[in-house]
Structures are given as C-alpha cells and as structure tokens.
Amino acid sequence: MKIFTIALLFIAFNLSAKEENGVVVKILPDSLVLNSSCKAMADLVAKDFSILYVCKDSLKRMYFYNFRLNDIDLVADFKKSSTDVVVNESQFKSYTLYELTAKNSDNKPIKFVSYCTKELCLDLVSDNEYEKSIQDSITSQLRG
C-alpha cells in the first residue's frame, strides 16, 4: 500500500510540474522554476517520501533538489555521519533556513541548504560546490 501511495504522490507531483523556461515545481507554498537540466526521480521503496531533482550547473557539476516531508532531523543525521559539521539556522520569510557544511566519511566537503516550512523542506545538496546563483535563484523566488 505504501508503494502505491508514493507512486500516486509522485504522479501528482509530476503533473503539477511543467516546462516553462525550466521546470516549474508547485509543492512548497511558493512555485519554483528549476533549471531545465533537472530531472525528477523517486525512490518508491524508500521509507521516507521525497522527490529528488538531479541537476547540472553550467560547469556540468551535479547538484540535487530534494523535496521531502519535514519529519526527520537532518541536522542530527549529519552530525551522526559527518565530521566538522557547522550549522547556521535562520528565519527567511516563513521558512526556517538551515545552512550546513560538513565532511563526509571520505573527508570530502558537503554543502547543504534546507528551506523548511512546518510540513515540507526543500534541500539543496551537492558533494561539490555549485554556483551561488543556484541558491540565489531559490531565495529570490520564495515569497513566503
């Protein structure tokens, strides 16, 4: 039953996104236009529901948008599995903004930004650096 529910949510989510100078996503209180290089993916057997967009910046580096339910403490998860975790928490309009930097188990830097409402979060994640304009684009579109 869980797989069926996740599949229905994934279908409904994709029906709400359309091409318009990029991919329009309407899942947060605000609509976001993501780069047209972004491709949606879903893991139907994962225990936590999320929709992942895999994207590439102008230098062909991969980064990810993860839309998920706000039901897990990612900061605690990062602190369990990473070293040198630095967390900056602030309010941005109606969103709580978490900016994390850490090192993964291979000692590689991780950059993580999460915009959360009470119900949903948008995580912007990259194992490498991504262009600052990507985060700036999100910030400029959130009206909140």
N, C-alpha and C positions, 0 to 999 in steps of 0.2 A: 504494500500500500504506500509506503514511504517513497519508493522509486516512482510510482505513478504520480504522486503529489508533486514531487520535484520536477518530473517531466512536464506536468501541466504548468507549473510556475515558470519553467524555462521557456515554454512555448508562449505563454502570456507575456513574458518579459521581452522576447524577441519580436512579438507582434507590436509592442509599444516602441520599438526602436526602428528607425527608418533612415535611409540615406538622405542627407541634406547638408552638403559640404562637410561631410563626416558622418559619424554615427550618432544619432540623437537617442539619448537614454533618458527615460522618464521613470525613475524608480525612487529617487530622493524627492523631497518637497520641490526641488528645482530640476529643470531639464538641463542636461549637459550634452554638448556636442563634442564627441571624441574624434580624434584623428581618423581619417578614412582607412588607415593601415590596420586599425584594430579589428580583431576577430573574436567573436564570443565563443566561450567554451563553458561546459558544465560537467561536473563530475557527479553522475547520478547515484553512485554508491557511497559518496562521502557522507559522514554523519552530520555535518553542518551544511546548511544550504547556502550557496553563494553562486554568483555569476561572475566569471572571470573574463576580462577582455585582455588579450595579448596584443601588444602594440610595438611598433618600432619608431624610434625618433629619426631625425634627419641623418644621423650618423650610423643608422642601422642597428643601434643598441636596443635590446628588448627591455620593456617595462610592462607593468601589469596594473590594471584597474580591477579591484575585487569588490563587488557589491555584495554585502553579507548582512545577515541579521546581527543586531548588536546584542549578542547573548554570550559572548566569551570575552575574557580579559586578555587581550593580545599583549599588553604591556607585561603582565605576569608570564605569559608564554615566552616572550622574547627573553626575559630575564632568566628563565629556566634553561633555555637552549642557546644562549649567546653570551658573549663576554663584552665588557666595556659598553654596556647599554646606557645611553643618555636619552632621557625623555623630557620633552618640553610640552606642557599641556597649556592650552589657552582657549578662550572663547572666541569664535569667529561667527558673528551674527547668531543664528540659532543653532549652530554646530559647535561641538567640542572638537578642537583640533589637537591631534597628537602628532608630534614630530619626533621620530626615533632614529637614532643612529646606533649601530651595533656591529659586531663582527660575528660571522657565522662560525661553525665548527672548523672550517678550513682557514679561519683567520682572515676572511675576506670581508670588506665593508658592506653593510646593508643599509640602505636608505629607505625609510618607511614614513609615509604621511597618511594619517587617517582622519577623515571628516565624519563625525558621528552625530546622528540625531538620537533620540531616545530609542527608536526602533531599528534603524539601519545605519550602516557605516559604508563609506567608500574608502578603500585602502589603495594608495598609490605606492607600488613596491618596485624595487629594482635591485638586483645584485650588483649592478654597476651604477655609475652616475647616469642620470637622464638630464635632458636640457631643462633649465629652470623655467623656460616658457611653458612647459607642460603643467607644472604646479600653478604657475601664474594664470594659465587658462582656466583651470578649475576654480581658483579663487575669484577670478573676475566674473564667472558665470553663476556663482552661488549668491542668491539674493536673500535667502533666508530666514 
